[in-house]
Amino acid sequence: MIPALLSWSGGKDAAWALHALRRHGEVEVVGLLTTLTEGFDRVSMQGIRRDVLHAQARAAGLPLIEAWIPQAADNATYVTSFTDALARAQGQWPGLAHIAYGDLLLADIRSWREALCTRLGWTPLFPLFDSDTARLAREMIEGGLRAHLCCVDTTQLDAAFAGRAFDAALLAELPPGVDRCGEHGEFHTCVSAGPMFAAPLALQAGDTVLRDGRFAYTDFRLA
């Protein structure tokens, strides 16, 4: 099997990518790579707490490589941190040269990742790309994945959806034009259970806060 890292956000798409790769059996995920923001000690964009992130990694049975960026980091700073994380991963797994992503639809993001990985001598993998996202969302839920919306872009979706379970009821209530997997950034999720985990995580929802006048974050912590 091909050894690979998995870009891990703590959300449903990364978790389902792990499940898909394990199920297909051609790639062995040896570790997770996550970008976190300094000062917040949370996953960048998703806002997932670092201790929840580490609990997810333990449940997945995989070591975690952390890439840290400052608040309001520019693209060059992100690339520097990402490059350093890949180098550390290769120090741990000599010869490692593949990294998988949970991207579903966005060709421009895929092209950017491909160009960056090629420049760094890595090969990107996209096990879920070009999925029918409505069908995929149902497959995730029916397959036992449990997640909650931890971040909502209020320019695309009402803030009242923040904190909601990612379930059949949610899919039925999402407005027309909102991708059922949130692939256009409408929402992000925090995974607590699924076939990729040895055991479910006990999480409890805290407050929901608005940041940057736009993103409604619901704080999930270990119970």
KEKE-3310 file (N, C-alpha, C; in steps of 0.2 Angstrom, whole numbers, plus 5000, padded with zeros to 4 digits):
npx = (5004:5002:5010:5003:5000:4986:4977:4969:4955:4947:4934:4919:4922:4936:4936:4928:4935:4946:4940:4936:4948:4954:4944:4945:4958:4970:4979:4988:4985:4996:4997:4990:4988:4987:4982:4984:4979:4989:4988:4974:4974:4967:4959:4963:4950:4940:4939:4940:4944:4960:4962:4951:4954:4965:4959:4951:4961:4967:4956:4955:4966:4979:4994:4997:5002:5006:5004:5008:5001:5001:4988:4978:4986:4996:4996:5009:5015:5007:5011:5024:5023:5016:5026:5036:5029:5027:5041:5044:5036:5041:5053:5049:5043:5052:5054:5040:5028:5016:5000:4984:4968:4952:4944:4930:4923:4928:4937:4947:4953:4958:4967:4976:4982:4988:4998:5006:5010:5016:5027:5034:5037:5028:5014:4997:4982:4965:4952:4938:4934:4924:4912:4895:4887:4875:4871:4883:4882:4871:4876:4886:4879:4871:4880:4885:4892:4894:4892:4893:4888:4901:4905:4898:4895:4888:4885:4880:4872:4860:4864:4858:4859:4871:4880:4870:4866:4873:4863:4849:4838:4844:4849:4837:4832:4841:4843:4838:4851:4862:4875:4875:4885:4891:4901:4905:4909:4899:4896:4906:4911:4912:4918:4912:4910:4910:4913:4927:4933:4938:4931:4917:4917:4914:4906:4902:4891:4895:4895:4890:4898:4900:4912:4923:4913:4905:4907:4899:4903:4902:4906:4914:4917:4927:4917)
npy = (4994:5012:5023:5037:5054:5062:5077:5085:5092:5090:5089:5083:5079:5077:5066:5057:5054:5048:5036:5031:5029:5019:5009:5006:5002:5004:5014:5018:5027:5035:5046:5061:5078:5094:5111:5124:5138:5151:5157:5156:5142:5133:5123:5130:5139:5129:5131:5121:5115:5112:5101:5093:5090:5082:5072:5067:5062:5052:5043:5039:5032:5037:5046:5064:5078:5094:5110:5126:5142:5160:5172:5179:5175:5176:5169:5165:5163:5152:5142:5141:5136:5124:5117:5115:5106:5095:5091:5088:5077:5068:5066:5057:5047:5041:5043:5045:5053:5056:5065:5066:5073:5080:5086:5090:5096:5108:5114:5124:5125:5112:5112:5122:5115:5104:5111:5116:5105:5098:5106:5105:5092:5082:5071:5074:5067:5064:5057:5058:5067:5076:5071:5067:5078:5079:5066:5060:5066:5060:5047:5048:5050:5039:5030:5031:5042:5055:5072:5089:5106:5117:5129:5143:5152:5166:5174:5166:5157:5155:5160:5153:5140:5136:5125:5115:5097:5087:5080:5070:5078:5091:5092:5092:5104:5114:5128:5130:5130:5130:5120:5103:5097:5108:5113:5125:5133:5136:5130:5122:5107:5098:5082:5069:5055:5039:5027:5028:5030:5022:5023:5033:5051:5060:5075:5092:5106:5123:5140:5151:5161:5176:5180:5191:5198:5189:5175:5162:5154:5139:5133:5118:5106:5093:5082)
npz = (5000:4997:5007:5016:5021:5029:5026:5039:5045:5056:5052:5044:5030:5029:5038:5032:5021:5026:5030:5018:5011:5019:5017:5004:5003:4996:4999:5014:5027:5037:5046:5052:5047:5052:5052:5063:5073:5080:5097:5097:5098:5091:5077:5062:5053:5055:5069:5079:5095:5102:5110:5107:5094:5096:5103:5093:5084:5092:5093:5079:5079:5075:5073:5075:5065:5068:5061:5063:5062:5062:5068:5055:5045:5030:5013:5010:5022:5027:5018:5021:5034:5031:5023:5032:5041:5032:5030:5043:5044:5035:5041:5051:5044:5033:5015:5013:5003:4999:5001:5006:5003:5008:4999:4989:4977:4972:4959:4958:4970:4971:4960:4965:4976:4970:4962:4972:4980:4970:4968:4980:4979:4982:4981:4978:4984:4981:4986:4987:4978:4966:4969:4971:4980:4988:4988:4994:5007:5013:5012:5022:5034:5035:5035:5048:5052:5064:5067:5070:5066:5067:5063:5054:5039:5039:5029:5019:5025:5038:5055:5064:5061:5066:5077:5075:5073:5060:5051:5044:5046:5046:5033:5026:5029:5025:5015:4997:4986:4995:4997:5001:5008:5012:5004:4997:5007:5016:5028:5042:5050:5065:5069:5078:5079:5070:5057:5055:5067:5083:5094:5099:5102:5117:5116:5121:5117:5118:5119:5106:5095:5086:5073:5065:5060:5053:5053:5062:5076:5085:5100:5104:5116:5125:5134)
capx = (5000:5005:5009:5001:4997:4979:4975:4964:4952:4942:4927:4916:4925:4942:4935:4925:4941:4950:4936:4936:4955:4954:4940:4948:4964:4976:4983:4988:4986:5000:4997:4986:4992:4982:4984:4981:4981:4992:4984:4967:4975:4961:4960:4961:4944:4934:4939:4940:4949:4966:4961:4946:4958:4969:4955:4949:4967:4967:4950:4957:4972:4984:4998:4995:5007:5003:5007:5005:5001:4999:4982:4978:4992:4995:4997:5016:5016:5004:5015:5030:5022:5015:5032:5039:5026:5029:5048:5044:5033:5046:5058:5046:5042:5056:5051:5033:5028:5009:4996:4977:4963:4945:4940:4924:4921:4931:4943:4952:4957:4962:4973:4981:4985:4992:5003:5010:5012:5021:5033:5037:5039:5023:5009:4991:4977:4958:4948:4931:4933:4919:4907:4888:4888:4869:4872:4888:4880:4867:4880:4890:4875:4868:4886:4887:4896:4891:4896:4889:4891:4904:4906:4893:4896:4882:4883:4878:4868:4858:4868:4854:4861:4877:4879:4866:4869:4874:4859:4844:4834:4847:4849:4830:4831:4845:4840:4841:4858:4867:4878:4873:4891:4895:4907:4906:4911:4893:4897:4911:4909:4916:4916:4913:4909:4910:4917:4934:4935:4937:4925:4914:4919:4908:4907:4896:4891:4896:4892:4891:4900:4901:4919:4924:4906:4903:4907:4896:4907:4899:4912:4912:4922:4926:4912)
capy = (5000:5018:5027:5044:5059:5065:5083:5083:5098:5088:5089:5077:5077:5073:5060:5052:5053:5043:5030:5029:5026:5013:5004:5004:4997:5005:5019:5017:5033:5034:5051:5067:5084:5099:5118:5127:5146:5153:5162:5153:5135:5129:5122:5136:5139:5126:5133:5116:5115:5107:5095:5089:5088:5076:5066:5064:5058:5045:5039:5037:5028:5040:5052:5070:5083:5101:5115:5132:5149:5166:5175:5183:5173:5177:5163:5163:5160:5146:5138:5140:5131:5117:5114:5113:5100:5090:5089:5084:5070:5064:5063:5052:5042:5042:5041:5047:5058:5057:5068:5065:5079:5078:5091:5087:5099:5115:5113:5129:5123:5106:5114:5125:5110:5100:5115:5117:5098:5096:5111:5102:5085:5078:5069:5074:5062:5066:5051:5060:5073:5075:5067:5070:5080:5077:5058:5059:5068:5055:5041:5049:5050:5033:5026:5031:5048:5060:5078:5095:5112:5121:5136:5144:5158:5169:5177:5161:5152:5158:5158:5148:5133:5134:5120:5109:5091:5086:5074:5070:5084:5097:5092:5094:5111:5118:5132:5129:5133:5128:5113:5098:5096:5114:5113:5131:5136:5138:5128:5118:5103:5094:5075:5065:5048:5037:5021:5030:5031:5016:5024:5040:5056:5064:5082:5096:5112:5129:5146:5152:5168:5179:5183:5195:5200:5185:5168:5160:5148:5136:5130:5111:5104:5087:5082)
capz = (5000:4997:5014:5015:5026:5027:5028:5044:5048:5061:5050:5041:5024:5031:5042:5027:5016:5030:5030:5011:5010:5023:5014:4997:5004:4991:5003:5021:5030:5043:5050:5051:5047:5054:5053:5069:5073:5086:5101:5098:5100:5087:5070:5057:5050:5059:5076:5084:5100:5101:5114:5104:5088:5098:5104:5086:5081:5096:5091:5073:5079:5070:5075:5072:5064:5069:5057:5066:5058:5066:5066:5049:5041:5023:5010:5010:5029:5027:5014:5025:5039:5028:5020:5038:5043:5028:5031:5049:5043:5031:5046:5055:5039:5027:5009:5013:4998:4997:5005:5004:5005:5008:4994:4985:4971:4970:4955:4959:4976:4969:4956:4969:4980:4965:4960:4978:4981:4965:4969:4986:4978:4985:4976:4982:4983:4982:4986:4987:4973:4961:4972:4971:4988:4991:4989:4999:5014:5015:5014:5028:5039:5035:5037:5055:5054:5068:5067:5071:5063:5072:5060:5049:5036:5039:5022:5015:5029:5044:5060:5069:5060:5070:5083:5074:5071:5053:5051:5039:5047:5044:5026:5024:5031:5022:5009:4991:4984:5000:4996:5007:5012:5014:5000:4995:5013:5019:5035:5043:5055:5070:5069:5085:5079:5063:5056:5055:5074:5087:5099:5099:5107:5120:5116:5123:5114:5122:5117:5099:5094:5079:5072:5059:5058:5047:5055:5068:5078:5091:5104:5106:5120:5128:5140)
cpx = (5004:5004:5007:4999:4990:4978:4969:4962:4948:4935:4925:4920:4932:4941:4932:4931:4945:4946:4936:4943:4956:4950:4942:4954:4970:4981:4982:4990:4990:5000:4992:4990:4986:4985:4980:4983:4983:4988:4977:4968:4969:4963:4958:4955:4939:4934:4938:4945:4954:4965:4956:4950:4962:4965:4953:4955:4968:4962:4951:4963:4978:4988:4996:5001:5004:5007:5004:5006:4999:4992:4983:4984:4991:4997:5004:5018:5013:5008:5021:5029:5020:5021:5036:5036:5027:5036:5048:5041:5037:5052:5055:5045:5046:5053:5044:5033:5021:5005:4989:4973:4956:4941:4935:4923:4925:4938:4949:4957:4961:4968:4979:4985:4990:4998:5008:5013:5018:5028:5037:5039:5035:5018:5002:4986:4970:4953:4940:4929:4928:4913:4900:4887:4881:4869:4877:4886:4875:4871:4884:4885:4872:4874:4888:4891:4892:4895:4891:4892:4894:4906:4901:4895:4890:4880:4880:4872:4866:4862:4864:4856:4868:4876:4874:4869:4868:4870:4854:4840:4837:4847:4842:4829:4835:4842:4842:4847:4863:4869:4877:4879:4895:4901:4909:4908:4905:4893:4903:4908:4914:4914:4917:4912:4909:4914:4925:4937:4934:4932:4923:4917:4913:4910:4901:4897:4891:4892:4894:4892:4901:4908:4919:4918:4903:4902:4904:4899:4903:4905:4910:4918:4921:4922:4916)
cpy = (5006:5022:5034:5048:5060:5072:5083:5090:5097:5088:5083:5075:5074:5066:5055:5050:5047:5036:5027:5026:5020:5007:5002:5000:4998:5010:5018:5024:5032:5040:5057:5073:5090:5106:5121:5134:5147:5158:5159:5145:5131:5128:5128:5134:5136:5128:5127:5116:5110:5101:5090:5086:5082:5070:5063:5059:5051:5041:5036:5032:5030:5046:5058:5075:5089:5106:5122:5138:5154:5168:5179:5182:5174:5170:5160:5160:5153:5141:5136:5135:5124:5114:5111:5106:5094:5087:5085:5077:5065:5062:5058:5046:5043:5039:5043:5053:5059:5060:5068:5071:5076:5083:5087:5089:5104:5114:5118:5127:5117:5108:5118:5120:5106:5104:5115:5110:5096:5100:5108:5095:5080:5076:5070:5069:5065:5061:5052:5065:5071:5071:5071:5072:5079:5070:5057:5061:5063:5049:5042:5048:5043:5028:5027:5037:5052:5066:5084:5101:5116:5128:5137:5151:5161:5173:5172:5156:5156:5156:5153:5141:5131:5130:5114:5103:5090:5079:5075:5076:5090:5097:5094:5101:5116:5122:5129:5133:5132:5121:5109:5096:5102:5115:5120:5136:5139:5136:5123:5113:5100:5087:5072:5058:5046:5030:5022:5030:5024:5017:5032:5045:5059:5071:5086:5103:5118:5135:5147:5160:5170:5182:5186:5197:5196:5177:5166:5154:5145:5132:5123:5109:5097:5087:5079)
cpz = (5000:5004:5012:5021:5024:5030:5032:5047:5054:5059:5046:5034:5025:5034:5037:5022:5020:5029:5023:5009:5013:5019:5008:4997:5000:4995:5010:5024:5037:5048:5048:5051:5047:5055:5059:5069:5080:5090:5102:5100:5097:5080:5066:5053:5053:5066:5081:5089:5099:5104:5111:5097:5090:5100:5098:5083:5085:5094:5084:5073:5075:5074:5072:5071:5064:5065:5060:5062:5063:5064:5060:5045:5034:5020:5010:5017:5030:5023:5018:5030:5037:5026:5026:5041:5039:5029:5038:5048:5039:5036:5050:5050:5033:5021:5008:5008:4995:5002:5002:5007:5004:5003:4990:4978:4968:4966:4956:4965:4975:4965:4960:4973:4976:4964:4966:4980:4976:4966:4975:4985:4981:4980:4980:4979:4985:4981:4985:4981:4967:4963:4971:4979:4991:4993:4995:5006:5017:5017:5020:5034:5040:5037:5044:5057:5058:5068:5068:5068:5068:5069:5054:5046:5035:5033:5017:5019:5036:5050:5065:5067:5064:5076:5081:5072:5063:5052:5045:5040:5045:5036:5023:5024:5028:5016:5003:4989:4989:4999:5002:5011:5013:5010:4997:5001:5017:5027:5035:5049:5059:5071:5076:5085:5071:5063:5056:5062:5078:5092:5098:5104:5110:5120:5118:5120:5119:5118:5109:5098:5087:5078:5065:5056:5053:5050:5062:5070:5085:5094:5106:5110:5123:5134:5146)
residu = (MET:ILE:PRO:ALA:LEU:LEU:SER:TRP:SER:GLY:GLY:LYS:ASP:ALA:ALA:TRP:ALA:LEU:HIS:ALA:LEU:ARG:ARG:HIS:GLY:GLU:VAL:GLU:VAL:VAL:GLY:LEU:LEU:THR:THR:LEU:THR:GLU:GLY:PHE:ASP:ARG:VAL:SER:MET:GLN:GLY:ILE:ARG:ARG:ASP:VAL:LEU:HIS:ALA:GLN:ALA:ARG:ALA:ALA:GLY:LEU:PRO:LEU:ILE:GLU:ALA:TRP:ILE:PRO:GLN:ALA:ALA:ASP:ASN:ALA:THR:TYR:VAL:THR:SER:PHE:THR:ASP:ALA:LEU:ALA:ARG:ALA:GLN:GLY:GLN:TRP:PRO:GLY:LEU:ALA:HIS:ILE:ALA:TYR:GLY:ASP:LEU:LEU:LEU:ALA:ASP:ILE:ARG:SER:TRP:ARG:GLU:ALA:LEU:CYS:THR:ARG:LEU:GLY:TRP:THR:PRO:LEU:PHE:PRO:LEU:PHE:ASP:SER:ASP:THR:ALA:ARG:LEU:ALA:ARG:GLU:MET:ILE:GLU:GLY:GLY:LEU:ARG:ALA:HIS:LEU:CYS:CYS:VAL:ASP:THR:THR:GLN:LEU:ASP:ALA:ALA:PHE:ALA:GLY:ARG:ALA:PHE:ASP:ALA:ALA:LEU:LEU:ALA:GLU:LEU:PRO:PRO:GLY:VAL:ASP:ARG:CYS:GLY:GLU:HIS:GLY:GLU:PHE:HIS:THR:CYS:VAL:SER:ALA:GLY:PRO:MET:PHE:ALA:ALA:PRO:LEU:ALA:LEU:GLN:ALA:GLY:ASP:THR:VAL:LEU:ARG:ASP:GLY:ARG:PHE:ALA:TYR:THR:ASP:PHE:ARG:LEU:ALA)
# end
